[in-house]
Amino acid sequence: MENIVLDGKATSKKIVEELKAKFEKEPTDKKIAIVSVGDDYGSAVYCNMKKKKSEYVGIGCDVFHFDENATQEQVENKVKELADDGAYAGIMIQHPLPKHIDEQKCFNLIPYQKDIDGLSAESFGLMAQGRQMFVPATALGIMKLFEEYKINLVGEKVLMIGKSQIVGLPLAVMLMKAGATVTVAHSRTLNLQDMVKDFKIVIVAIGKAEFVNAEWFGEGQVIVDAGYNEGNVGDVDHLAYQKASHYTPVPGGVGPMTIASLLSQASIAIDNMKENN
């Protein structure tokens, strides 16, 4: 049986290099902004990666960092200020935010035209209606991998394990829009282990290390593991990959696609801003 790796590193590199070539040909002075709060190490690393990659392709990126004691009002005021600032084509809020900050309220202050991470309620509503401009970047990255490796979605049964607003729910909507028949499950779904074999494509984004056991899978399924946990492991037992027709490795599968997708959407935001000026 063919066992094909859905290589996020290679696919994201292709996207990034295409964007770099575009902005070398047509430089832009428009920038993107990242708002971060607190001293979470993972968030700091991820912000730095986004900034470096953005500047590599030719898009300026400013990080506005608040310490752990920042108030809701301070964060909201910064987002509103960036929303009104014509220098910025896109705005991202690095999540998770500290618990005393209402994360969704902050996301919802980003105008959909600048919401390049696709996390506001308005962006989600537009996506559900098929009128989206931007969608959550990890979900988009997975769809781009399916496209790159020509994995058919039309009529296929897909199991989405995970119902977060950042990956599971938006991806389920996008898959349905692409013609798939989607079932959404989660950590409390009864008899989950008995369901997994019945689906051609299984996507897991649940945030629990190796939660989905290799024994739950049959032969020849497509396995997409969107998890990343301590010890460089995903949400799926890595032994399951041996049974798959296609799979995303952890690391190097879904992860690199997230930043590439963010930059793709930043590029669209810049083009739209140029057209509307």
N, C-alpha and C positions, 0 to 999 in steps of 0.2 A: 504493500500500500504506500502511495505517495504521502510524504509527510513534509508539508511546505511551511516554512517559517514566514509569518507576516512581519516583515522586517521594518519596524518603525524607524530605526536609525537611518536606513538607506532611503526610505520614502520621505522622511522629514528633511533629509539633506537635499534631496531633489527639489522639494518645495522651497526651501530656504535659498538655494542657489538661483532658482528662477526669480525669486523676489529680489535678490541682490543684483542680478542682471538688469531687472526692470528699473530699479532705483539708481543704478549707475547711468542708465540711459536717460532717465527722467528724474533727476534729484528732487527731493521735496524738503520744504522747511517745516512741514507739519510734524507734530510729535505725538507720542502717546504718553499717558500718565499712569503711574501705579500708586495707589494709596495703600499703605500698610500700617498696622497698629501692633505694638507689642514686640516681644523679643523671642518669638518662636524661631528656633534655629532653622527648621525645614522651610519656613516661609521666607526667611532671609536669603537662604541659598537659592530658592526658586525665583525670588525677585531679581537677584543678581543674574541668574541665567537668562531671564526674560530681557533684562536690560542689555546684556552683552549681545544676545542674538539679534535683538531689534537694531542695535547700533551697527552690527555686522552687515545687516541687509541694507542699511542706509536710512533707517527711521530713528530719529532722536527719541530718547526715552528718559523721563524724569521720574524719580521715586520720591514720594512725599511720605516720610515716615513719622509716625507719632509713637510716643512711649506708651507703656502699658496703662498709664493713668489717664490717657486721653478721654475726654467726655464724648458722648453721643453728638452733642452740638458741634464740637470741634471737627469731628470727622465729617458730619453732614455739611458743615459750612465749606470745608475744603472741596468736597464733591460738587457742591453747587457752584463754587468759584470756577472749577475746572470745566463744568458743563457750559458755562458762559464764555469761556476763554477760547477765542478762535485759533489760538496757536496749537490746540490739542484736537486731533481728529478722533482719538480713542481714549477711553478711561477704563481702568481695571481696578478692582479692589481685591487685594490679596487676602484670601480666606484660608483658614478660619480666622475670624476676629475674636478678641477676648469676649468672654461671656456677657459682660455688662453692656456690650455694644449690640444693638439690633442690626444684624447683618443685612437682612432682607430690606429693611427700611433704607439702608445706605445704597444697596444695589438699585432700588427703585428710583433714586434721585438721578441716575445716569440716563440721559436722553437715549432713546433706542438707536439714534443715528451714531452715537459714540460708544454704545454698549458692546464692545468687541469681544467680551467674554460671555455675552448672551444670557446674563443672569437676572435681569430685572423682570418683574411681573409682566411688563408691557412686551418685552422681547419674547417671553414664553407664550403669551397670548397670540402674538403675531405668528409665531411658529406653528401653534396649534391650528391656526386658520390657513396655513400654507402661504403666508404673506411675509415671512420673516426676512429681516435683513441679516441679523447675527444670531448664532446659536451657541450653547456652551461648548467650549473649545475641545474638551476631551471627547464628547459625543461626536463632534465634527471630525476629529482625528480618526475615530473608529470608522466612520462612514468613508473617509478618504482611503483608509486601508482596504476596505471592501472594494472600492472602485479600482484602486491600484492593482489588486490581485484578481480582479474580475470575478468576484464571488457573487453569484446570482442571489438576489433577495426576493424577486417577484414570486409570490406564491409559496415561499419557504416558511417553515415553522421556526420561529426564533423564541428562545427562552431568555428573558432579561432578568437576571438575579440581582436585585438591588433597585431601590426606588428613590434614590436621592434626586434632589432638584438639579444637581450639577451633572450627573451622568445618567442614571437609570430612567427617570421620567422623560427628559427631553429625547434621549436616544430611542426610547420606545415609540414616541410620536414620530420621529424621523424615519424609523424603520417602517412604520405603518404607511407613512406617506410614500415610501419607496416601493410599496407593494407587498411587504412581508406580513405574515400573520403572527402577531406578537402576544406572548403570555408574559406578564410581569409577576415575578416571585420575589421573596425576600427571606431573611433569616428565620422568620416565624411561620413560613409556609409549611403546612402539614405534608408529610410524605415527599418532601423535596427530592430526596435521594432516588425515589422511584420515578420521578418525572423526567430527570435529566436526559435519559437515554432516548426519549421520544422526540427530540428536537434536532434538526439538522445543524442549527447554529445556537451555541450557548455563549452568552456574554455575562461575565461576572464582575460586579462593582459593588462590593459589600463591605470592604474595609476590615476583613477578618482573615488573618494569615491562613492560607491553605484550607479554607473553610469547606470548599467543594472537593470531595474525595475522588481520587482517580478511579475507584471502583464504580462510581456512579455513572461513568461514561461508557458508551458503546464504541464500536470501531467506526472511523471515518467521519466523525463530527468536526465542525469548525468551532474551535475554542478561542474566545477572546477574553483575556484576563486583564481587567482594567485596574486591578489592585496593586498597591505597593506597600509592603509592610517591613518592619524591622527584620534585618537579616537578609535583605534583598530577595524576598519571596512575595509572590502574588497572593490572590485569593483562591487560586486553584492549586491543588497538589500537582507539582511539576511532573510527576510520573504519568499524569493524564495526557501529556503532550505526545507520548509514544503511540497513543491510540488515534490521534487526530489526523484528519486530512490536511488541515491548516491550523496553525496556532500562533498566538502572540507570546513571545518569551518575556520573562520578567527578570531583570530589566531589559530594555531595548525594543519593546513592542509598542504598547499604547503611549507610554510616557513621553517619548520624543515627539510624538504627533501633536501633543497638546500645545506646545509652544509654536510649532510650525503652523497650526491652525489659527492660533491667536494672531500671528503675523499676517497670515492670509487675510483675516478679517480686518486687521489694521490697514492693509493695503487697499481693501475695498472702501473703508471709511475715508481714507485719504483721497481716493478717486472721486467719491461722492461729494466730498467737501469742495474739491476743485470744480466739479461740474456745477455746483450750486452757487459759486461765487461769481 
